[in-house]
């Protein structure tokens, strides 16, 4: 996450910390704004350069807006639904999680964060099978949904899924997102992620969130499979405008489940800090 430091002296603190031999250094009281001081964990391993990759956005066209087909949902309708989530329970839980991170004592961050990273590791990887299930559900509408609309939705869905595995248009395969997460963990803790996973209990909150996502995707929320297209541009190519309430309901379910997960990891941090 990018942030700006308020002074050259604060930037110098970060620079010196990043050059230390330790895998990560905590600097207390770094000023991050005119009124705020935060504890800052600085990794001495440089973050990878921002990925530069090409994505093709496939929007509705003449062949997918033919006479006789239901009117598709508009970009403005999707953005309005997304804006509703900005006030949702999951955003509040995520803010609580971020606040808890900032308040970890400088001498206890490793012990506090180990159970959190155990949950996050499973959570981040679980999006791969969940997203693959989304792709499958759209493909399974063969013979039910419109041929062109289905194809455009799939063309949009496959690109971010492939990106999870380091595959981008016109480029050699890069590191997968799992490899990048593992590298980040090692740079912060000084040992391999596998060591954490071998010593940790099952990540119950992440497993529960994954089960909820997979259930909702695989059953289309208890509705017809043709209503299960997920993904911003996939939605624009696939979902009739009459199903805005259905989409809102699905997003509300997702908001609820994510709030439960991030409240749990915030609980882990707060309990670790008070132990």
N, C-alpha and C positions, 0 to 999 in steps of 0.2 A: 504494500500500500504506500503510495507516495504521500509525502508530507513536507512542509516547509518549516525550517527552524528560524527563529525570530532574530538571531544575531550571529555574527561571525564567531563569537566565543562558543556559542552552543554548537555550531557546526564543527569547531575545532575539537570539542569534547567527543563528538561522534566519530570524527576522523581518527583520533588517537585510539579510541576504543576498538575501532575496526582493524587497526594494525597490530593489536595484541596477539600473542601466540595462542591464547585460549580460544576455543571455538566460539564462545559468545561472552560478552561482557555486559553487565548491567550498570548503567549510569543513572543515578537518582537525581531528580530535580532538574532535568533538562527542560528549558523553557520552549514550549511548542507553539505558544501564542503570546499575545501581550499580557494575558492574565493567567495563563495556565503553566504549571510545571508538571512534568510526567516522568515516571521511571521509564527508561528506554533500554530495551535489550538490543544490542548491536552484534550482528554476526560478522565474523572476520572473513567470510567467504562472499565474494561479490555476487550479487544477484545476476542471473543470466540476462543478457540483453533482451529487450522486448522483441518478441517474435514478430517478424514481418511476413505475413502470408496473405494470400489472395483467397477471397471467398466470392462465389457467384450467388447473387441474390436473384431468385426467380419469383417474380410477381405475377399476379393474374394477368392474362392477356386475352386477346380476342377469342382464342380457341377454348379458353376456360370460362368465358362469360357468354356462352352461346344462349340463344333463346330457349326457354323451357327449363333451364337449370335454376335452382334456388339462388337468390341474391346472396353473394358472399359477405361476410363480416368485413368491415372497413378497418384500415390501419388506425383511424381515429378512435374507433370503438375499442380496439385492443389496447391502445395506449391509455384510454380512460379506465379500463379495467385494471391495468398495471398500476395506474396512479392510486387506485383504491388500496392496493397492497401497501403503499407507502405509509398508510395509517394503520396497518394490520398488526396483529399480535406478534408475528415473526420478526418484524422490524424492531419492535420494542424489546423482544428477547435478545436480538442481536446486539442492540445498544447496551443492554445489561451485561452481556458477555464481554463486549469491548471494554466497558467500564471496569469489570472485574479483572481483566487482563492488565489494565493500567495500575491496579492497586496491589499486584503481587509483590510481596517483600523481596528486596534485591537478593537476599541470601537464601531464598527458598523457591525460586522460580522453577528449577528443574523438577523437584519433587511434586510441586503443585501441577505442573503442566504435563507430566507423564500420563496420567489417566485421561487428560483432555486430548492429547495427541492419539491415544489409543482409540478414542471415539472418532476423532476427525479422520484418521486413516481409513477406517471402514466406511465412514460417511461419504468421503470424497470418491472412493472407488465405487460405491454403490450406485452412483449416478450413471456409470457406464452400462450396467445391465438394465437399469431403469430406462435409460434413453434408447437402448437397443429394443426394449419391449415396446416403446412408443413407435419406433420404426416398423416393427413387426405388425403392430395393430393397424397402422395405416395400410401396410401392404396387404393385410388380410381382408381389406374391404374390396378386393378384386371381385368384380362382378356385381358390386353393390354401389360403390361410389363412381363418379365420373372418371373415365380413363385419363384425360388430360389433367384434371385437378389432382387426382391421386399421384400422377407422375411428378407434377411440379412440387407437391408437398414432400415427396420422397427425396427429390433432388435437393431441397433445402435441408431436410433432416439429416442426410448422410454426411454433410460436410462438418458440422460441429462434432458429430460422433467420431468421424475419422480423425479430427483434430485432437481428440483425447489420446490417440495413439501416435501422435507426432506426424500425422499424414496431412499435408496441405497441397493445394493445387500447384503443380509445376515445381515442386521442391522435393529433394531427397527426404526420406523419413528422418524426423528429429527425435529427441527423447520423448517418451510418453509422459503424460501428466503424472503417472505413478512414479516414474523415475525422478521427475523434477521434485515431487513431494519428498521422496526418500532422500534426495540430495540436500534439500532444505533442512530436513530433520537432522541429518548427520552434521551439517554445518553448524547447527544450533546446539546440539547435545554432545557432539564429539564421538558418537558411536552409531552403529548401523540401526536403522529402523527395525530390522528383523529382531534385534535384541529386545526392543521394547515389546514387540508383538508376542515373542516367546514367553515373556515374563508377566504378561498382563491377562486379566480375566476377559471374558467375552464382553464386547462393547454393546451392552444391552440397549442403550438408547438409540444408537445408530442402527442396530439390527431391527428395532421396532419401527423406526422411520422408513427403512428400506422395505420392510414387509408391508407397511401401509401404502407406500408409493406403488409397489408392484401389484398389490391387490387392486388399487384404484385403476391402474393402467390396464391390467389383464382382464378386468371385468368391465372396462369402460364406465366405471362408476355405477355399475348395475344397469347400464343403458346399452344401446346398440353399438356395435364396433365402429360404425361409420362416424360416431361422435367422438372418437378417441384420438383424433389427430392433435398432436401437441408440438409446440415450437412456434415461435412468433410468425415466421414466414409460412410455415406449414399451415398454421391456423388461417392465415390470409388466403391461402389457396384451397382450403378444404371446408371450412366451417360456414354454414349458412348464417346469415345475420339473425334469423329467428332463434338461434341457439345461444345468444348472448347470456341469458340467465343460466343456461347450463355451464357455460364457460366460467361465469362468475362463481357458481357453486363449486366447481372443481378447484378454482384458485383459492377459495375460502378453505377448502379441505387441506390443500397444500400449506396454506398459511398457518392453520391450526397445528399441523404435524411438525412443521419447522419450528414453530414457537416452543413446542414441547421439547424438541431436541436441544435448542440453544438455551432454554431455561435449565435443562439438565446439565449441560457443560458449564454454565455459569454457576450452578450449585456446586459442581465439583471444585471449581476454583475457590469459591467462597469457603467451602468446607476445608479445603486444603490450607487456606490462609489462616483459618481460625483454630486449626488442630494444634 
